[in-house]
Amino acid sequence: MPEKRLEKNPSKKPLPNRRSEESLAHFACAKCAKWWTIGDAPARKKLWYCPWCGTEQKIV
C-alpha cells in the first residue's frame, strides 16, 4: 500500500511570509567538559545546571 503524503498547504491559500530569529548561548561544563546550547537564554540568569552531569554552574 503506498504511503500517503501530507500536503503542506491543503487549503491552497497563500501562506504569510514569516521570519524568526533566535539568539543562541553556548555553555561548557567545568566538571564533565561537555557543551550545551540554549536558545534565547535570559542574560540575567547566572546559575545553570549541566544537562549532561547535573552540576550547578555559575556563569559570569
VENUR-V373444 format. One line per field, one symbol per residue. phi: phi as a letter, one per 30 degrees, with the letter a starting at -180 (. if undefined). psi: psi as a letter, one per 30 degrees, with the letter a starting at -180 (. if undefined). burial: + if it has 9 or more other C-alpha atoms within 8 Angstrom, else -. A space follows every 10 residues. Layout:
# VENUR-V373444
phi = ???
psi = ???
burial = ???
This chain:
# VENUR-V373444
phi = .dddcdddbd didddddbbb bbccccbbdd ccidcbbbdh dddddccbcd ddciddbccc
psi = kkkkkkkfif fgkkkkkkkk kkkkkklkkf efglllkkkh kkffkfjlkk fefgkkkjk.
burial = ---------- ---------- ---++---+- -----+---- +------+-+ ------+---
